């Protein structure tokens, strides 16, 4: 079973090119980096990272064995 990580750990993994996932009640978003993405640009389809995601979300690193 995959273990959740804090937002800063997820942001660090994202900056290293890993896919991260945010789960909130009734929603989840996967953020995948592309070559040239800036760390301050998190987008998943039509969803852009917001404060509620950071504060209330449960974060996972997709390709982590944690």
PLY file of the C-alpha trace (Angstrom):
ply
format ascii 1.0
element vertex 66
property float x
property float y
property float z
element edge 65
property int vertex1
property int vertex2
end_header
0.00 0.00 0.00
1.35 3.36 -0.97
2.12 5.72 1.91
1.19 9.41 1.80
3.90 12.08 1.91
3.78 15.72 2.94
3.38 18.40 0.27
7.04 19.48 0.38
8.18 15.91 -0.27
5.74 15.67 -3.17
6.94 19.03 -4.58
10.57 17.87 -4.37
9.70 14.62 -6.17
7.83 16.63 -8.83
10.90 18.83 -9.34
12.90 15.62 -9.90
10.55 14.58 -12.70
8.33 12.17 -10.76
4.56 11.99 -11.05
2.66 13.00 -7.93
-0.97 12.59 -6.92
-3.20 14.69 -4.67
-6.32 13.13 -3.18
-9.11 15.18 -1.65
-12.66 14.16 -0.77
-14.48 13.33 -4.03
-11.46 14.34 -6.19
-7.95 13.31 -7.09
-5.42 14.95 -9.37
-2.25 13.57 -10.93
0.53 16.00 -11.78
3.10 14.82 -14.32
6.12 16.90 -15.23
7.17 17.52 -18.79
10.56 18.63 -20.01
10.81 22.36 -19.37
8.07 22.54 -16.72
8.77 25.04 -13.98
8.21 23.89 -10.40
5.65 26.68 -9.90
3.36 25.22 -12.60
1.22 22.33 -11.41
-1.63 21.47 -13.77
-3.74 18.36 -14.24
-6.17 18.63 -17.12
-8.37 21.61 -16.25
-7.24 21.67 -12.59
-4.46 23.95 -11.41
-3.01 23.43 -7.93
-4.66 25.63 -5.31
-4.25 26.34 -1.60
-6.93 23.82 -0.60
-4.97 21.08 -2.40
-1.83 21.95 -0.46
-3.56 22.26 2.91
-6.20 19.54 2.70
-4.84 17.10 0.15
-3.22 13.76 0.79
-0.12 13.55 -1.40
1.55 10.54 -3.00
4.62 10.05 -5.19
3.48 7.71 -7.96
6.79 6.03 -8.72
7.85 5.74 -5.10
8.32 2.53 -3.16
7.55 4.27 0.15
0 1
1 2
2 3
3 4
4 5
5 6
6 7
7 8
8 9
9 10
10 11
11 12
12 13
13 14
14 15
15 16
16 17
17 18
18 19
19 20
20 21
21 22
22 23
23 24
24 25
25 26
26 27
27 28
28 29
29 30
30 31
31 32
32 33
33 34
34 35
35 36
36 37
37 38
38 39
39 40
40 41
41 42
42 43
43 44
44 45
45 46
46 47
47 48
48 49
49 50
50 51
51 52
52 53
53 54
54 55
55 56
56 57
57 58
58 59
59 60
60 61
61 62
62 63
63 64
64 65
